[in-house]
């Protein structure tokens, strides 16, 4: 019982930390947008999506995840899997299990593709 009470009392502190993180990432997003650094811009959108998800702002989380996803996909970057995962979690939180499964499949397919490429001997690493 004391543990549950303690966890509840920590919720406002956690929320403050997420709000502080949100402000920091929004500022970094403005910095990355100016020089047109698309990979870092996508990283910031992705981080904002996760922060808003944890704050319970599902609409904002979804918008930001799509912003990041579109950039990652356009650049052919494997980091898109992170936003597929976030979009899956958002759909699940909304009770849309079909959409959650679709995003999870996209995530798994992309990870498998990059794993195959890395193990295929054609990579530079």
Protein Blocks (a to p, Z undefined) as FASTA:
>chain_A
ZZmmmmmmmmmmmmmmmmmmmmmmmmmmmmmmmnopaklmmmmmmmmmmmmmmnopaklm
mmmmmmmmmmmmmnopaklmmmmmmmmmmmmmnopaklmmmmmmmmmmmmmmmmmmmmno
pamZZ
